[in-house]
Amino acid sequence: MMKLLYKWKSWWRSLRKFNYSVIKLGFSIFFVGFAFRLIYSQSAGFSKFPCVKYSHISPPHVDSFTPQQITVETSPQEDIAGKCNLFIGDWIPNQGGPLYTNETCSFIADHQNCMKNGRQDTGYLYWRWNPRGCELPRLNPWRFLELMRNKSWAFIGDSISRNHVQSLLCILSTVEKAVEVDHDEGFKSRRWLFPSYNVSVAGIWSPFIAEAAIFDDIVTGASTSEIELHLDKLDTNWTKLFKSWDYVIFSFGKWFIRSSIYYEKNTGLGCHYCPKRNLTELGIDFAYQKVLRNLIDYIVTSNHKGTIFYRTSAPDHFENGEWDKGGHCRRTEPAGEGEFDLPWLNKIFREIELEEFHRASTRASNRVNLKLLDVTPLSLLRPDGHPGPYKFFQPFSQDKNGKIINDCLHWCLPGPIDSWNDLLMEMVING
């Protein structure tokens, strides 16, 4: 194996010394037909990004959750060998690289455009998620658009949900660029259309899924008062359109850490982190479970005829401190087993998510097509996929030792989050 690896590395170093036109000529002499096209596509895939060495990645280690507990509410997929869980597997090298680049996709937000902002390492782009016991094909954008002809998708949630929408738009726009056809006043909720296929994709801003009054300064974004969160009322921004969508993906959670006052039947119950108020501290878990249960009950009784996903929470990867205390994410490869535990907030979310889906599984199966998109275990292994300091444009251009607030929560585009869409397509087609 070492000799083969050495020969491969030597071949690659030699290959890079030659002009690509010479390489293509050589291939044309020795290979014909399909072989020529295959090798050409692989060599072209290396034109912008370097290859990375093989590194086996073990399954995630999650405090208080055994593999059986992690997989209990996921949707098993079948292959030739039998049953396969899409969400338990390994990150393996992918020499082909991403389907798009930051230069070919215009839907990437500036704070997730890691390459444009100056990130130099590119190894994090060369991995793909590989479930154990079955193959997970990459999302084929041509096939996806054809299968989804005249269908509508909606991603409902917070900024991670928006991150996810942008990933899908970038992948599909390699076939036909999406056209924005609708948005709200603040451009937080938007809808795009792929005209030739009549496929629409919407991103609906609803960080709590429930009705919430948020008091943030328009200019600075700073909160001027506690959020007023109605645990028993779902956000009408999405409920009024819910039955019009064929595919719906819900995801939320991170906003529950913010200072909030909780209401039910328009009566104050208590709060989370409101020291200046004479209110009972009820905690994040209390509110999250109430809202998630209300959401699932609404879905199960809706008689929705399409497919509905709940995406589990994606962990952050701050090391050596929280985001506001010098925490950073400097890794350049996937993590190994036991290197990361779930952050405390994700542990809260995960326990509630699995509990509520276990409670709803029997009821949902007889009424609606509700699936759990369990990205938590596979995302836990990707500390290398965040913008970090490259949330900002050229963050060290003025001072190489300057203190920069790192983004270790959202995901670079292209990046590991693209694999979420591979999972989506597989669950739609074979789930």
C-alpha distance (Angstrom), angle and dihedral (degrees) to the residues before:
residue distance angle dihedral
M1 . . .
M2 3.81 . .
K3 3.81 90.4 .
L4 3.77 91.0 50.9
L5 3.79 90.9 48.0
Y6 3.80 90.6 48.5
K7 3.81 91.2 49.9
W8 3.80 90.6 48.3
K9 3.79 92.7 51.1
S10 3.80 91.8 46.1
W11 3.80 91.0 48.8
W12 3.79 91.3 49.4
R13 3.81 93.6 49.1
S14 3.79 89.7 50.9
L15 3.75 92.9 44.9
R16 3.78 93.2 56.0
K17 3.79 90.9 57.5
F18 3.78 92.0 66.2
N19 3.76 128.6 78.0
Y20 3.81 113.2 -106.0
S21 3.79 92.0 -123.9
V22 3.81 89.3 60.8
I23 3.79 90.7 48.9
K24 3.78 91.8 52.1
L25 3.83 90.3 49.3
G26 3.78 90.9 51.4
F27 3.76 91.6 50.1
S28 3.79 91.4 49.7
I29 3.82 89.6 56.7
F30 3.80 97.1 49.4
F31 3.76 102.8 31.7
V32 3.77 134.8 46.0
G33 3.77 138.4 -175.7
F34 3.74 117.8 -4.6
A35 3.79 95.4 -2.0
F36 3.79 90.2 58.9
R37 3.78 92.7 51.0
L38 3.80 92.8 46.5
I39 3.80 95.3 51.8
Y40 3.77 92.6 42.5
S41 3.79 92.0 54.5
Q42 3.79 90.8 50.5
S43 3.78 93.9 49.3
A44 3.79 90.9 47.4
G45 3.78 89.4 51.5
F46 3.81 89.3 62.5
S47 3.79 94.3 53.1
K48 3.79 95.9 100.8
F49 3.81 105.9 18.2
P50 3.81 132.7 53.1
C51 3.78 124.0 -124.9
V52 3.79 119.1 -106.1
K53 3.76 128.2 -143.4
Y54 3.78 122.5 -105.5
S55 3.77 116.1 -94.0
H56 3.79 121.4 171.6
I57 3.78 111.7 -133.4
S58 3.77 118.7 -153.2
P59 3.81 124.9 -144.1
P60 3.80 119.0 -79.2
H61 3.76 122.8 -84.4
V62 3.79 110.6 -138.1
D63 3.77 121.3 -177.5
S64 3.82 112.6 -117.0
F65 3.82 93.5 -0.1
T66 3.78 120.3 99.2
P67 3.82 119.3 -159.8
Q68 3.80 87.9 -101.4
Q69 3.79 90.9 55.2
I70 3.78 92.3 46.2
T71 3.78 93.4 53.4
V72 3.79 100.9 37.1
E73 3.80 95.3 100.3
T74 3.79 101.2 31.6
S75 3.78 122.7 109.0
P76 3.82 110.1 -108.9
Q77 3.77 116.0 -139.8
E78 3.80 124.6 -149.5
D79 3.77 127.5 -130.6
I80 3.79 133.9 164.2
A81 3.78 91.8 -74.4
G82 3.79 93.7 52.6
K83 3.76 129.7 -108.7
C84 3.76 121.1 16.5
N85 3.78 132.5 178.9
L86 3.79 111.0 -141.9
F87 3.79 93.3 -155.5
I88 3.80 100.2 57.8
G89 3.77 113.7 71.2
D90 3.78 146.6 82.9
W91 3.77 139.4 -76.5
I92 3.80 107.1 -117.1
P93 3.81 131.7 -177.2
N94 3.78 116.3 -81.1
Q95 3.78 110.3 -166.7
G96 3.79 92.6 -174.9
G97 3.78 93.1 70.2
P98 3.80 126.1 -155.9
L99 3.80 124.1 -26.5
Y100 3.80 91.2 -123.0
T101 3.79 139.8 22.6
N102 3.77 134.4 -139.8
E103 3.80 86.6 -103.0
T104 3.80 96.2 53.2
C105 3.82 97.1 46.0
S106 3.79 122.1 66.7
F107 3.80 95.4 -175.5
I108 3.80 96.7 76.6
A109 3.80 113.5 111.8
D110 3.80 113.8 -125.7
H111 3.81 92.9 -116.6
Q112 3.84 90.9 56.1
N113 3.80 95.7 43.0
C114 3.79 94.0 100.1
M115 3.81 96.5 168.4
K116 3.79 94.0 50.3
N117 3.79 90.1 47.7
G118 3.79 92.3 56.3
R119 3.81 109.2 -91.5
Q120 3.81 105.1 156.2
D121 3.82 104.3 -172.2
T122 3.80 114.0 81.8
G123 3.81 102.5 176.7
Y124 3.81 91.7 104.0
L125 3.82 88.4 69.5
Y126 3.79 93.5 62.9
W127 3.79 103.9 71.9
R128 3.78 133.5 88.1
W129 3.78 132.7 -167.5
N130 3.80 113.2 -106.3
P131 3.83 117.1 -170.3
R132 3.78 114.5 -146.5
G133 3.78 114.0 -106.9
C134 3.79 98.4 14.5
E135 3.78 143.3 46.9
L136 3.78 123.5 -103.3
P137 3.81 108.4 -155.0
R138 3.76 118.1 -147.8
L139 3.77 114.6 -106.0
N140 3.79 107.4 -87.5
P141 3.83 103.6 -146.8
W142 3.82 94.0 -159.8
R143 3.77 92.9 51.3
F144 3.79 92.5 42.3
L145 3.80 93.9 54.1
E146 3.79 92.0 45.2
L147 3.81 92.7 50.0
M148 3.80 91.2 45.4
R149 3.80 94.9 48.4
N150 3.84 109.6 148.5
K151 3.81 90.8 4.8
S152 3.80 131.1 122.6
W153 3.80 131.6 -140.7
A154 3.80 129.7 -164.6
F155 3.81 128.9 -169.6
I156 3.79 109.3 -161.9
G157 3.78 122.8 -169.4
D158 3.80 143.8 51.7
S159 3.81 137.2 -35.1
I160 3.82 93.2 -61.0
S161 3.79 87.4 56.4
R162 3.81 88.5 51.1
N163 3.82 88.3 49.7
H164 3.82 87.8 54.4
V165 3.81 93.2 49.4
Q166 3.79 91.2 52.1
S167 3.80 90.4 52.4
L168 3.81 92.0 54.0
L169 3.81 92.2 45.9
C170 3.80 90.6 52.0
I171 3.80 92.8 50.7
L172 3.80 95.5 46.1
S173 3.79 93.0 43.7
T174 3.81 89.1 67.5
V175 3.82 83.0 78.4
E176 3.79 101.6 34.0
K177 3.77 127.9 -7.9
A178 3.77 114.3 -113.8
V179 3.79 117.4 -120.5
E180 3.79 119.8 -143.2
V181 3.79 108.5 -124.9
D182 3.81 104.8 167.5
H183 3.80 143.1 15.6
D184 3.78 141.1 163.8
E185 3.78 124.3 -109.0
G186 3.79 95.1 -87.1
F187 3.83 95.9 38.1
K188 3.80 89.8 -119.3
S189 3.80 92.6 121.3
R190 3.80 115.8 43.8
R191 3.78 139.9 166.7
W192 3.81 129.4 -152.0
L193 3.78 132.5 -168.4
F194 3.80 133.2 -151.6
P195 3.81 95.4 -149.0
S196 3.80 101.4 -160.8
Y197 3.81 90.9 54.5
N198 3.80 100.2 30.2
V199 3.82 88.8 -129.5
S200 3.79 115.0 151.6
V201 3.80 126.9 -161.8
A202 3.80 120.8 -168.4
G203 3.77 131.4 -170.4
I204 3.80 110.1 -157.3
W205 3.79 117.7 -165.0
S206 3.81 109.0 -136.6
P207 3.83 109.5 134.9
F208 3.82 94.2 180.0
I209 3.83 98.3 30.6
A210 3.80 82.3 -141.5
E211 3.80 128.1 82.7
A212 3.79 109.9 -77.0
A213 3.77 136.7 171.0
I214 3.80 107.4 -145.4
F215 3.79 119.8 -165.8
D216 3.80 105.8 -161.0
D217 3.77 124.6 150.5
I218 3.81 108.7 -109.3
V219 3.81 93.6 -138.8
T220 3.81 104.5 36.8
G221 3.81 100.1 23.4
A222 3.80 89.5 -134.6
S223 3.78 116.8 144.2
T224 3.80 114.2 -110.3
S225 3.81 95.5 -172.3
E226 3.79 142.6 1.5
I227 3.79 117.0 -70.9
E228 3.80 113.2 -105.6
L229 3.80 104.6 -137.6
H230 3.82 121.7 -172.0
L231 3.79 104.5 -154.5
D232 3.82 94.4 -168.6
K233 3.82 98.1 48.0
L234 3.79 123.5 74.8
D235 3.78 119.9 -145.2
T236 3.81 110.5 -91.4
N237 3.80 89.8 -152.0
W238 3.80 86.2 82.7
T239 3.82 105.5 18.1
K240 3.80 92.1 65.4
L241 3.82 89.6 59.0
F242 3.79 100.4 31.6
K243 3.80 99.1 106.5
S244 3.81 92.6 46.6
W245 3.83 93.1 67.4
D246 3.79 123.4 83.1
Y247 3.81 95.2 -158.3
V248 3.79 124.5 27.8
I249 3.81 129.2 -175.9
F250 3.80 119.3 -167.1
S251 3.78 123.6 -166.0
F252 3.77 132.3 156.9
G253 3.78 142.7 134.1
K254 3.80 116.3 113.3
W255 3.79 94.4 86.0
F256 3.81 90.7 62.6
I257 3.78 88.6 79.1
R258 3.80 90.1 69.6
S259 3.79 122.9 97.0
S260 3.80 106.4 -86.4
I261 3.78 142.8 167.5
Y262 3.81 113.5 -139.7
Y263 3.79 124.1 -139.2
E264 3.80 135.9 -174.1
K265 3.81 121.6 -177.9
N266 3.82 86.0 -1.4
T267 3.79 90.2 -63.2
G268 3.78 122.9 119.8
L269 3.80 112.8 -113.9
G270 3.77 101.3 175.4
C271 3.77 137.3 -75.0
H272 3.76 150.9 -115.2
Y273 3.80 116.5 -109.6
C274 3.80 101.5 -14.6
P275 3.84 102.9 141.0
K276 3.81 93.1 163.6
R277 3.81 92.0 58.0
N278 3.76 128.8 74.4
L279 3.80 92.5 -126.3
T280 3.80 134.9 124.5
E281 3.79 115.3 -101.1
L282 3.80 104.7 -124.1
G283 3.78 100.1 170.6
I284 3.78 138.8 -134.4
D285 3.81 94.0 -80.9
F286 3.81 91.8 57.4
A287 3.80 93.0 53.5
Y288 3.81 97.6 39.8
Q289 3.79 93.3 51.5
K290 3.80 92.4 47.7
V291 3.80 92.9 51.3
L292 3.80 95.8 42.3
R293 3.81 91.6 48.9
N294 3.79 90.2 48.7
L295 3.82 90.2 49.3
I296 3.80 94.4 49.6
D297 3.80 92.3 45.7
Y298 3.79 89.1 51.7
I299 3.82 92.0 49.5
V300 3.80 94.6 46.3
T301 3.81 93.4 51.2
S302 3.81 95.2 40.8
N303 3.82 96.9 83.5
H304 3.79 86.8 -140.8
K305 3.80 109.3 -179.1
G306 3.79 97.5 -152.3
T307 3.80 134.7 68.3
I308 3.80 121.3 -77.8
F309 3.80 126.3 -165.0
Y310 3.75 131.0 -168.5
R311 3.79 109.8 -156.6
T312 3.78 113.6 -151.2
S313 3.78 119.6 -128.4
A314 3.79 119.5 -78.1
P315 3.82 114.1 -132.9
D316 3.78 125.0 -126.3
H317 3.81 121.3 -132.0
F318 3.79 108.0 -145.7
E319 3.79 111.7 159.3
N320 3.81 127.8 -167.5
G321 3.78 94.1 15.5
E322 3.78 144.2 -12.3
W323 3.80 121.8 -66.8
D324 3.80 92.8 -89.8
K325 3.81 95.1 42.0
G326 3.79 101.9 58.9
G327 3.80 97.7 -77.7
H328 3.79 115.0 161.1
C329 3.82 143.6 176.9
R330 3.80 109.7 -143.9
R331 3.77 101.6 154.3
T332 3.78 119.5 124.8
E333 3.83 101.5 -166.7
P334 3.82 136.7 46.1
A335 3.78 116.1 -80.7
G336 3.77 125.8 -107.5
E337 3.77 129.7 -126.9
G338 3.79 113.9 -60.8
E339 3.80 95.6 8.1
F340 3.78 93.0 110.9
D341 3.77 132.4 33.3
L342 3.76 120.1 -162.2
P343 3.82 110.5 -89.0
W344 3.79 111.7 -107.9
L345 3.80 93.0 -106.2
N346 3.79 92.6 53.0
K347 3.81 89.8 49.0
I348 3.79 88.5 57.6
F349 3.78 92.1 47.7
R350 3.78 95.0 45.4
E351 3.77 96.0 51.1
I352 3.80 90.3 50.8
E353 3.81 94.0 44.0
L354 3.79 93.8 53.3
E355 3.78 92.2 43.8
E356 3.79 94.2 50.6
F357 3.79 94.4 45.4
H358 3.78 90.6 49.5
R359 3.79 88.3 52.3
A360 3.79 93.3 48.7
S361 3.81 101.0 37.8
T362 3.82 98.2 94.0
R363 3.79 95.0 42.7
A364 3.81 93.9 45.7
S365 3.80 96.1 48.9
N366 3.80 91.3 61.2
R367 3.79 96.8 45.3
V368 3.79 114.9 24.4
N369 3.78 138.5 14.8
L370 3.81 99.4 -109.7
K371 3.81 119.8 168.3
L372 3.79 135.6 -178.1
L373 3.81 113.6 -129.7
D374 3.77 96.8 -159.5
V375 3.80 105.4 -164.7
T376 3.82 95.4 151.2
P377 3.85 100.4 92.3
L378 3.81 95.9 44.5
S379 3.82 94.0 42.1
L380 3.80 90.9 51.2
L381 3.82 87.7 67.2
R382 3.80 95.0 56.8
P383 3.82 109.0 76.2
D384 3.80 86.9 143.3
G385 3.81 95.1 66.1
H386 3.81 101.8 74.4
P387 3.81 128.7 97.5
G388 3.82 93.3 -121.7
P389 3.80 106.6 174.5
Y390 3.81 89.7 -10.8
K391 3.75 89.6 80.2
F392 3.80 80.0 94.9
F393 3.79 128.4 56.7
Q394 3.82 111.7 -97.2
P395 3.84 91.9 -21.7
F396 3.81 95.3 -172.3
S397 3.79 99.5 41.6
Q398 3.81 92.7 105.4
D399 3.79 101.0 31.5
K400 3.80 122.9 13.6
N401 3.80 90.0 -161.8
G402 3.78 95.7 42.9
K403 3.79 119.0 134.4
I404 3.79 109.9 -110.4
I405 3.80 127.7 -176.5
N406 3.80 105.2 -123.0
D407 3.79 126.0 -140.6
C408 3.80 105.5 -141.5
L409 3.80 94.0 155.7
H410 3.81 107.1 62.5
W411 3.81 123.3 56.4
C412 3.79 134.8 -114.2
L413 3.79 115.9 -114.6
P414 2.92 117.1 -107.0
G415 3.79 92.6 31.6
P416 3.82 148.1 101.9
I417 3.80 92.4 -44.9
D418 3.82 88.6 72.1
S419 3.82 87.6 73.4
W420 3.79 89.0 65.3
N421 3.78 87.0 69.8
D422 3.81 91.7 50.4
L423 3.79 86.4 57.5
L424 3.79 92.2 47.0
M425 3.79 93.6 54.1
E426 3.79 92.6 46.8
M427 3.81 91.3 50.3
V428 3.80 91.9 48.3
I429 3.81 94.5 48.5
N430 3.81 102.2 36.3
G431 3.79 104.5 12.2
